Amino acid sequence: MSETKTLRISRWVSGTPQQVWDAYTTPELFVQSFEPIVGLTSVQTFSDDQKGTLIEIIQHDVPMQSAVPEVPFHFNTCFDKLESLFAEPESKVVVSMHIAASAARVWEFVSDVNLPSRFSAELERAEWEGEPGVGAVIRGYMNLNGREWDTESVVIDWRPNEGFMWSVYGPDNPVAELGFSHHPTRR
């Protein structure tokens, strides 16, 4: 008998659980986001809140040769396509730039939640509350003209070397959502 592994992947998308369900069960929508995967058991749950839907995937009996580091990248590429079905482009600002560095080197900066304090007029420092990952909290300590307060941001996307996004004041009552996404290019 060959060795197998269990994979767990989570990701927020802005559609409702019904919209996500429809995207999964409508063939013409499904093929826009996912490629068929065979030979394993996949359990996917959709959890609703004001932010959108948390998709949680647990796959059992994944052949070891298929449990490669690229699997989360593949799923997140699919989730990016799925998200585009629900995105409201007029409400988002996207800035792209080429950075001549490896994904790992860029990730060192992107994942440093305290780095923005070096460039901010009001953010004094930021720190993780617990371990980094989806659902983790980043506490920001602010000071502007002697007025002090703190902010709580909830991580809604955490893919080392690929993507990191957080919702200021959490996904239930966001003031803003900020993040980074890495897309390798060849030169």
N, C-alpha and C positions, 0 to 999 in steps of 0.2 A: 504494500500500500504506500502511495506517495505521500510526502509531507504536505500539510496544508496550514494556512494561517487565517486569522480573523482580522479584517480591516474595519476601522471606524473612521468615518469622515462626516464633518458637520459644516453647514454653510447657511447663512441667512440669504434669502432673496426677497425682493419687495412685493411679490405677488401674494395673494391670499392663499390659504391651503386649497380652496376650491380651484383657483387658477393654476396652482402648481399641479394638482391632481389632473386637471384637464390637459395640461401640457404633457404629463406622463402618459395619459391614456388616449390621447388623440394622435393617431399615427403621424399625420403631417406636422404636428407640433413637436412630437417626440423626436423625430429624425432631425429637426433643426437644432436640437440640444445634445442628444446622446447617441452614441453608437451602441449597437446591441452587444451585450456581454453574456456569454454562455458558460455553463459548466460549474456554476456556483449558486449558493443561496444568498439572496440579497434582501434584507429587510429595510424598508425606508419609511420613516415617519415624518409627518409634517406637523409642526407645532405653531399655532397661531398666536400673534400678539399685534399690537398697534404698529410695530415696525414692519411686519411682513410675515414671513414664514421661515422657521428654522427647519432645514432638511437634515435629518440624521440618517446615515447609512451604515448598516452593519452587514458585512459580507462574511459568510462562513464558507469553509471548504475551498478557500482560494488556493489554487496550486502555487507552491513556493516560487516556481519560475514566473508566475504572473504577479506575485506580490513584490514588485520592484518599486524603487523610489519614485518612478514616474507616475504611479497610479494616482496619488493625490493631485498632481499637476493635471492629469487627464480629466479627473472629475471636476476640478475647478475651472478648467477650460469649458467643460460642458455647462457648469453652473453659470459662467459668464454669459454664455449663449442663452441659457434659460432666463437669466436676469434681463437680458435685452428684450425679451418678450413683454416685460412689465415696466421697464424703465420709462421715466418721464424726462426725455432729454432736455426740455426747456428749463427744468429745475436743477440741472447739474452743471457744474463747471469742471472741465477736465483740462489739465495742463500736461503736455507731454514734452519730454526732452531726452536726448541721448546722453548717457553718462558713460564715459570710457573707463569702466571698471567692471569687475566680476559681480555677479548677483550677490555672492557672499559678502563682498566688500561693501556694496551699497546697503545690504541688509544690516550691517553693523551700525550704520547711521540711522536708517529708517526705523529700526526696532528700539532705538535708544529714546525712550519717552521723555527723558530729561533734556535732550539736545535742543528742542525748540526754545527752551528758556534762555539760551545764549543769544537769541535773536528777537526776543519778545519784549515789549515795553511793559507787559503786565504779568506774564507767567514767570514766577520766581523759580519754581521747580516742579517736577512731576515724578511720581513713583508708582510702581506696581503695587497693588494690594493682592497678594497671592501670586501664583505662577502665571506667566503669559499664556494666552490662548483665548479661543472664542468664549465669551461670557466673563472674562476677567475684567477687573476694574482698574482704571488708571486714575489716580487722584492728582489733580492739578492745584497748586497753591498760587493764588493770584494776589497781586498788590498793584493798585493803580492810584497814584496821588494819595497814598495813605489809607485807602479803602482796601481792606483785605477780605478775601473769600476763597472758597475752594470749589472746585468742579469735580464731578464724577463722570467719567466716560466709560462706556462698556464696549469691549472689543467685539465686533461683529464679523470680522474676517481675520484669520491668523494663519498664514501659509508661509513659513520661513523661506526666504529668498524669492518669494513670489508676490505676496500681497498681505497688507495689514490695513485694517479699517476700524475706526471706532466711532461711536455715537455719543456726542456730548450730552450729558444728562440721561443717557441710556436710551434704548430703542423704544421704550414706551412713551417718552416725551422728549424727543430729540430737539436740540437747538440747532445742531449742525452735525453732519457726518463728514469725517475727514479720513483720508487714507492714501495709500500708495499701492501701485500694482506694477509688477516687473514683467516686461515682455522682451525676451532676448532678441537681439538683431544681429545680423551677420554683416560685416563690413569687408 
